[in-house]
Amino acid sequence: MQVEIKGKVPNDPQARVLAVEAAAKAICQRAGTDPADAIMMLMTAAAHLYTVYSGKPSSENILHLAHSLGCATVAADDFFKLKPVALQSEER
């Protein structure tokens, strides 16, 4: 596999997140897996990158990774507001 970036990389963090999300989704589609597989793929890549650049074993990074996941969740909530959807009740 070869990764090639064409065009200008966005300066906006939200646009970069969308680009990474699109790339992960494309990889899942090419691999024939559910696009939801991208979630585990991205989290695993993030944990691996953190470990590589921290120079510490994963066991020492776990609290920092958990904190980072919390920060990413807050950022995602700020970046992408979901519209409320009315739920239909099921008749039984």
C-alpha positions as protocol buffer text, in pm:
chain_id: "A"
residue {
  index: 1
  type: MET
  ca { x: 0 y: 0 z: 0 }
}
residue {
  index: 2
  type: GLN
  ca { x: 120 y: 349 z: -81 }
}
residue {
  index: 3
  type: VAL
  ca { x: -21 y: 666 z: 72 }
}
residue {
  index: 4
  type: GLU
  ca { x: -17 y: 972 z: -149 }
}
residue {
  index: 5
  type: ILE
  ca { x: -145 y: 1311 z: -38 }
}
residue {
  index: 6
  type: LYS
  ca { x: -265 y: 1526 z: -326 }
}
residue {
  index: 7
  type: GLY
  ca { x: -353 y: 1889 z: -277 }
}
residue {
  index: 8
  type: LYS
  ca { x: -296 y: 2112 z: 19 }
}
residue {
  index: 9
  type: VAL
  ca { x: -322 y: 1970 z: 370 }
}
residue {
  index: 10
  type: PRO
  ca { x: -589 y: 2169 z: 555 }
}
residue {
  index: 11
  type: ASN
  ca { x: -479 y: 2411 z: 826 }
}
residue {
  index: 12
  type: ASP
  ca { x: -807 y: 2364 z: 1011 }
}
residue {
  index: 13
  type: PRO
  ca { x: -797 y: 2080 z: 1269 }
}
residue {
  index: 14
  type: GLN
  ca { x: -1158 y: 1986 z: 1197 }
}
residue {
  index: 15
  type: ALA
  ca { x: -1081 y: 1948 z: 826 }
}
residue {
  index: 16
  type: ARG
  ca { x: -776 y: 1733 z: 906 }
}
residue {
  index: 17
  type: VAL
  ca { x: -989 y: 1509 z: 1126 }
}
residue {
  index: 18
  type: LEU
  ca { x: -1236 y: 1469 z: 839 }
}
residue {
  index: 19
  type: ALA
  ca { x: -949 y: 1384 z: 602 }
}
residue {
  index: 20
  type: VAL
  ca { x: -813 y: 1117 z: 837 }
}
residue {
  index: 21
  type: GLU
  ca { x: -1165 y: 982 z: 885 }
}
residue {
  index: 22
  type: ALA
  ca { x: -1218 y: 963 z: 507 }
}
residue {
  index: 23
  type: ALA
  ca { x: -885 y: 784 z: 459 }
}
residue {
  index: 24
  type: ALA
  ca { x: -967 y: 531 z: 733 }
}
residue {
  index: 25
  type: LYS
  ca { x: -1311 y: 471 z: 583 }
}
residue {
  index: 26
  type: ALA
  ca { x: -1156 y: 420 z: 237 }
}
residue {
  index: 27
  type: ILE
  ca { x: -910 y: 165 z: 379 }
}
residue {
  index: 28
  type: CYS
  ca { x: -1197 y: -29 z: 536 }
}
residue {
  index: 29
  type: GLN
  ca { x: -1392 y: -21 z: 208 }
}
residue {
  index: 30
  type: ARG
  ca { x: -1089 y: -146 z: 11 }
}
residue {
  index: 31
  type: ALA
  ca { x: -1030 y: -419 z: 270 }
}
residue {
  index: 32
  type: GLY
  ca { x: -1396 y: -521 z: 251 }
}
residue {
  index: 33
  type: THR
  ca { x: -1454 y: -459 z: 621 }
}
residue {
  index: 34
  type: ASP
  ca { x: -1723 y: -262 z: 797 }
}
residue {
  index: 35
  type: PRO
  ca { x: -1635 y: 110 z: 809 }
}
residue {
  index: 36
  type: ALA
  ca { x: -1686 y: 87 z: 1185 }
}
residue {
  index: 37
  type: ASP
  ca { x: -1361 y: -113 z: 1186 }
}
residue {
  index: 38
  type: ALA
  ca { x: -1194 y: 225 z: 1134 }
}
residue {
  index: 39
  type: ILE
  ca { x: -1265 y: 309 z: 1499 }
}
residue {
  index: 40
  type: MET
  ca { x: -1042 y: 32 z: 1632 }
}
residue {
  index: 41
  type: MET
  ca { x: -791 y: 92 z: 1355 }
}
residue {
  index: 42
  type: LEU
  ca { x: -758 y: 462 z: 1444 }
}
residue {
  index: 43
  type: MET
  ca { x: -746 y: 400 z: 1820 }
}
residue {
  index: 44
  type: THR
  ca { x: -478 y: 133 z: 1774 }
}
residue {
  index: 45
  type: ALA
  ca { x: -276 y: 366 z: 1551 }
}
residue {
  index: 46
  type: ALA
  ca { x: -308 y: 647 z: 1806 }
}
residue {
  index: 47
  type: ALA
  ca { x: -191 y: 421 z: 2089 }
}
residue {
  index: 48
  type: HIS
  ca { x: 100 y: 298 z: 1877 }
}
residue {
  index: 49
  type: LEU
  ca { x: 207 y: 652 z: 1781 }
}
residue {
  index: 50
  type: TYR
  ca { x: 187 y: 762 z: 2143 }
}
residue {
  index: 51
  type: THR
  ca { x: 405 y: 471 z: 2253 }
}
residue {
  index: 52
  type: VAL
  ca { x: 658 y: 529 z: 1975 }
}
residue {
  index: 53
  type: TYR
  ca { x: 698 y: 899 z: 2049 }
}
residue {
  index: 54
  type: SER
  ca { x: 683 y: 873 z: 2429 }
}
residue {
  index: 55
  type: GLY
  ca { x: 960 y: 612 z: 2437 }
}
residue {
  index: 56
  type: LYS
  ca { x: 782 y: 437 z: 2724 }
}
residue {
  index: 57
  type: PRO
  ca { x: 606 y: 100 z: 2734 }
}
residue {
  index: 58
  type: SER
  ca { x: 230 y: 95 z: 2683 }
}
residue {
  index: 59
  type: SER
  ca { x: 173 y: 9 z: 3048 }
}
residue {
  index: 60
  type: GLU
  ca { x: 317 y: 348 z: 3146 }
}
residue {
  index: 61
  type: ASN
  ca { x: 110 y: 533 z: 2886 }
}
residue {
  index: 62
  type: ILE
  ca { x: -234 y: 397 z: 2970 }
}
residue {
  index: 63
  type: LEU
  ca { x: -348 y: 688 z: 3189 }
}
residue {
  index: 64
  type: HIS
  ca { x: -221 y: 942 z: 2937 }
}
residue {
  index: 65
  type: LEU
  ca { x: -397 y: 755 z: 2656 }
}
residue {
  index: 66
  type: ALA
  ca { x: -722 y: 747 z: 2855 }
}
residue {
  index: 67
  type: HIS
  ca { x: -692 y: 1122 z: 2914 }
}
residue {
  index: 68
  type: SER
  ca { x: -622 y: 1175 z: 2544 }
}
residue {
  index: 69
  type: LEU
  ca { x: -933 y: 976 z: 2453 }
}
residue {
  index: 70
  type: GLY
  ca { x: -1135 y: 1201 z: 2683 }
}
residue {
  index: 71
  type: CYS
  ca { x: -990 y: 1511 z: 2518 }
}
residue {
  index: 72
  type: ALA
  ca { x: -1059 y: 1367 z: 2172 }
}
residue {
  index: 73
  type: THR
  ca { x: -1419 y: 1296 z: 2272 }
}
residue {
  index: 74
  type: VAL
  ca { x: -1467 y: 1656 z: 2385 }
}
residue {
  index: 75
  type: ALA
  ca { x: -1306 y: 1783 z: 2064 }
}
residue {
  index: 76
  type: ALA
  ca { x: -1529 y: 1562 z: 1850 }
}
residue {
  index: 77
  type: ASP
  ca { x: -1834 y: 1688 z: 2037 }
}
residue {
  index: 78
  type: ASP
  ca { x: -1725 y: 2047 z: 1972 }
}
residue {
  index: 79
  type: PHE
  ca { x: -1636 y: 1982 z: 1607 }
}
residue {
  index: 80
  type: PHE
  ca { x: -1940 y: 1782 z: 1508 }
}
residue {
  index: 81
  type: LYS
  ca { x: -2269 y: 1874 z: 1670 }
}
residue {
  index: 82
  type: LEU
  ca { x: -2530 y: 1607 z: 1610 }
}
residue {
  index: 83
  type: LYS
  ca { x: -2880 y: 1717 z: 1524 }
}
residue {
  index: 84
  type: PRO
  ca { x: -3150 y: 1586 z: 1758 }
}
residue {
  index: 85
  type: VAL
  ca { x: -3361 y: 1312 z: 1604 }
}
residue {
  index: 86
  type: ALA
  ca { x: -3711 y: 1225 z: 1712 }
}
residue {
  index: 87
  type: LEU
  ca { x: -3731 y: 858 z: 1802 }
}
residue {
  index: 88
  type: GLN
  ca { x: -4029 y: 658 z: 1685 }
}
residue {
  index: 89
  type: SER
  ca { x: -4178 y: 439 z: 1953 }
}
residue {
  index: 90
  type: GLU
  ca { x: -4237 y: 76 z: 1868 }
}
residue {
  index: 91
  type: GLU
  ca { x: -4588 y: -56 z: 1909 }
}
residue {
  index: 92
  type: ARG
  ca { x: -4605 y: -395 z: 2075 }
}
